Amino acid sequence: MDCENKMKLTFLSRSENESFARSVAGLFSLQLNPSVAQLSDIKTAVSEAVTNCIVHGYAGKIGEIVMEAEIIENAIHINIIDNGVGIENVDQALEPFFTTREEDERSGMGFTIMKSFMDEVAVTSKRGEGTRVYMKKII
């Protein structure tokens, strides 16, 4: 499987950049000619992953978020990467309704939303070094 196209974007973990990343991912995926629903799924999943970086990964501090995307055959592969605090227990974090920010009234549904909208989601993280969320959507 050869990569047909790819892009990499680095931006600061500011809340206003969430919609920027969402838009870029949507625009990049257009070359696969997705349906409106598929496009919405991709944009929503990216939005959730970037929001997690901003809210949990950097927790009020400003850091860099990297979004990488590749088109391989009929699928888009997306990585959202931060160098923030990392996730102590990834399995627990992937559980519906789990949140480390209850005081902010967070629903704990970010990873669940990503998993429901994408065909594959994998999370790797190391405490103190950051998190990588990999997502794949077949078009």
C-alpha positions in Angstrom: 0.0 0.0 0.0 1.7 3.1 -1.2 0.8 6.5 0.1 -1.0 8.5 -2.6 -0.8 11.8 -0.9 0.1 13.1 2.6 0.3 16.3 4.6 1.6 17.4 8.0 0.4 20.4 9.9 1.8 21.8 13.2 -0.2 24.3 15.2 -0.5 25.6 18.8 -2.9 24.2 21.3 -5.2 27.2 21.2 -9.0 26.5 21.2 -9.4 28.6 18.0 -7.2 26.1 16.2 -9.6 23.2 16.7 -11.9 24.5 13.9 -8.8 25.1 11.7 -7.6 21.5 12.1 -11.1 20.2 11.5 -11.4 22.2 8.3 -8.0 21.2 7.0 -8.7 17.5 7.6 -12.1 17.9 5.8 -10.5 19.6 2.9 -7.7 17.1 2.6 -10.2 14.2 2.6 -12.2 15.7 -0.3 -9.8 14.0 -2.8 -11.5 10.7 -1.8 -14.9 12.1 -2.7 -16.5 11.3 0.6 -20.3 11.6 1.2 -21.4 14.6 3.4 -21.9 12.1 6.3 -18.4 10.7 5.9 -16.9 14.2 5.7 -18.8 15.1 8.9 -17.5 12.0 10.6 -13.9 12.8 9.8 -14.2 16.4 10.9 -15.9 15.5 14.1 -13.3 12.9 15.0 -10.5 15.3 14.3 -12.2 17.9 16.4 -12.5 15.5 19.3 -8.9 14.5 19.1 -7.6 18.0 18.9 -9.9 19.1 21.8 -8.4 16.3 23.9 -4.9 17.6 23.2 -5.9 21.2 24.2 -8.0 20.3 27.3 -6.1 17.2 28.6 -2.7 17.0 26.9 -1.7 20.6 27.7 -4.3 21.4 30.4 -4.2 25.2 30.0 -0.7 25.5 28.8 0.3 26.2 25.2 2.1 23.4 23.3 2.3 22.1 19.7 -0.2 19.7 18.1 0.8 17.8 15.0 -1.8 16.5 12.5 -0.6 14.1 9.9 -2.9 12.7 7.2 -2.3 10.2 4.4 -4.4 8.9 1.6 -3.8 5.2 1.0 -6.1 3.6 -1.6 -9.7 4.4 -0.5 -8.9 5.5 3.1 -7.7 8.5 5.0 -5.3 7.8 7.9 -4.9 10.6 10.5 -2.6 11.0 13.4 -3.2 13.7 16.0 -0.1 14.1 18.2 0.7 16.1 21.3 3.8 16.3 23.6 1.7 17.0 26.6 1.2 15.2 29.9 0.2 11.8 28.4 -2.4 9.4 29.5 -1.8 7.3 32.7 -4.2 4.5 31.7 -5.2 4.4 28.0 -7.6 1.5 28.5 -9.5 3.5 31.2 -9.4 6.7 29.1 -11.1 4.8 26.2 -14.0 3.9 28.4 -17.2 5.8 27.8 -17.8 8.7 30.3 -14.3 8.6 31.7 -12.8 12.0 32.2 -10.0 13.5 34.3 -11.7 16.9 34.1 -15.1 16.4 35.9 -14.9 19.9 37.4 -15.1 21.3 33.8 -18.2 19.2 33.2 -16.5 17.1 30.5 -18.6 14.2 29.2 -15.8 11.8 28.8 -17.2 10.8 25.3 -14.3 12.0 23.1 -12.7 8.7 22.4 -16.1 7.0 22.1 -17.2 9.5 19.5 -14.0 9.0 17.6 -14.5 5.2 17.6 -18.1 5.5 16.5 -17.3 7.8 13.5 -14.1 6.2 12.3 -13.3 2.7 11.1 -10.2 2.4 13.2 -8.9 4.3 16.3 -5.8 3.5 18.2 -4.3 5.5 21.1 -0.7 5.3 22.3 0.5 7.5 25.1 3.4 7.8 27.5 3.1 9.7 30.8 5.0 13.0 30.6 5.7 12.6 26.9 2.4 12.9 25.1 -0.2 11.1 23.1 -0.8 9.9 19.6 -4.3 9.2 18.3 -4.5 7.3 15.0 -7.7 7.2 13.1 -8.7 5.6 9.8 -11.8 6.2 7.7 -12.5 4.1 4.6 -14.4 5.9 1.9 
